[in-house]
């Protein structure tokens, strides 16, 4: 049991290092040598837990969405529907350094998945999860089930677009306007 826990912890350490390399230096810098140096591990250890470049990439994008899923799961279920929806939306925007790094990783690996058949299934899972979160948000604000599929596509596109704007804000510039845009959108579809 201890050995499998150690391997999982090592995978997480390597994936976190890969996230930092991707966010700081871009996809071209994502190599065993660079990730190992970032993690403070020998390259042989990185190769042991991730024998291929694709496995590092896949686990890294999975790690990003695992973190998002954990943050959303931690939102108390006893919140009002509108409040819970608002808090989920906040977790999907890059409003702090951790989420900026996660978005950088998602963008880099999402683009790579368009031409990497091994990475594509991980990207497809991420897109499906974003759609599910969008549908959950809409259900929480009272959008009728018959309208949710269409509205989920609109909300997903809005979140993605706002994330792209927020991640490129000047240092110290607030992303509060993006939260207001999303809140007004949710109010509009709820009233709809």
N, C-alpha and C positions, 0 to 999 in steps of 0.2 A: 504494500500500500504506500509506504513512504516513497519508494522509487517513482511511482506514477505521479504522486503529488510534486516531487522534485522536478519531474519532466514538465508538468503543467506550469509550475512556477517559472521554470527556465524559459518555456515558450512565451509566457507573459512578459518576462524581462526582455527577451529578444524582440518581441513585437512592439513593446514600448520604445525600445531603442530604434527600431525601424521607423516608428512614427516620428520620432524626433529628427532622424536623418532625412526622411521624406519632406517634412515641413521646413526644415532649415536649408537643405541642399537640393531638393528635387528628386524626381524618379531616377534620373541618370546616376545619382550617387548611391542608390540602394544596392549595395553589394555586400557580400558576406564579410569582407574585410572591414568596410565602413560600419556596418551594423555591429560587428564584434567589438570594434574599437569603442563605439558609443556605449555598448553594454558593459564594457570592461571584461570581456570574455575572450578566450582564444577562438580563432575561426573554426577550429575543429568542433567546439561545443555548439556553435551556431549551426554547423552542418549536421550535427547529430540530431538536434531537435527539428531542424528544417532542412531536409536533404536537397531540396530544390529551391530555386529562386521563386517559382510559382507558389510553393508552400509558405514561404515567408510573406509574400504579398497577400495571399488568401487569408492567412491567420491575422495579419495586420488589419485588413479591412473588417474582418469579423470582430476583432478586439474593439475597434472604434464603435461599432454598433452594439456590442455587448455593454460597453460603458453607458451609451445612451439609454439602452433598455434598462440598465440598473438604476439610472437616475429617474427614469419615468416610473419604474416600479416602486421607487421610494416615496413617490408623491402619495400622501395619505388618501386612502379611498373614501374617507368620510368628508372630503371637500365637496362643496357644491359642484354641480356639473360644469357651470361656467368657470369657476375658479380652477377646477382641475384641468379643464381645457386650456385655460390661460397658462397654467404651469407647465403643461406638456409642450405647448408652443415655445415657451422659454428655453426648454431643453433642446429644441431643434434649431435654435439660432446660435451662431458663434459669438456669444456675448462675453466670453472670458478666454484666457489664453489656452486652457485645455480644449475648449470647443473649437477654437481657431485651428489648433493643430489637427484636431479630428477632421475638420472640414478640408484642410489641406491634404490630408491623407486620402479622404474620400474622393476628392477631385483628381488627385494624381492616379490613384488606383482605378477609379471609375473610368478615366480616359484610357488607361492601359487595358482595361477589360474589354474595350471595344475591339481590340485586335488580338487579345490573348484568350484563347478558348478555355484554358484551364482556370482563368480568373473570372470569366463571365458568370458562372453559377453564383459566386459570392456576390457579385454586383446585382444580379437578379434578386437574390434574397434581400439585399439592402433596399432595393426599390419596392419590393413587396411589403417590407416592414414599414417603410415610409407611407405607403398607401394605407396600410392597416391603422397606423397612428392617425393619419388624416381622417379616416372614417370614424375612429374612436372619438376624436376631437369634435367632429360634426355631430355625432350621436349625443355627446355630452351637452352641446348647446341646443339640442332639440331639432336638428335638421331631420326631416322625415326620411325613413329608410329608402324610399323610392328615389330620392334625390341624392343620396349619399355618394354613389359611384361617380357621378358627374362632378359633384361639389368636391369630392376628395381629390380628383385630378386638378381642379382649380387651386385648391388649398396647397397641395403638394408643389405645384408650379410656383405659387406665391412664396411659400417658405424657401424653396430653392433659390428663387430670384432675390429675395431679401437677404438670404445668407451670403450670396455673392457680393451684394452691396456692403453689408455690414463688415465682412472680412477685409474689405479694402478701405475701411475708414482710416483716417489719419490717426496717429497715436494720440490718445486722450479724447478723441471725438466720441460722443455718445451714440449708441445704437438704439436709444429709447424711441426714436421715430419709427423704427421697424416694428417694435412691439405695438405701438399705437396703430400702425397700418394693419397688423394682424388682428388686433382686438376689434378694430372697426369692421374689418372683413367678417369676423365671426359674428359680431352683432348684426351685421347686414344679412348674412345667410340665416341666422336664427330667426330674424324678424320676417324673412322671406315669404 
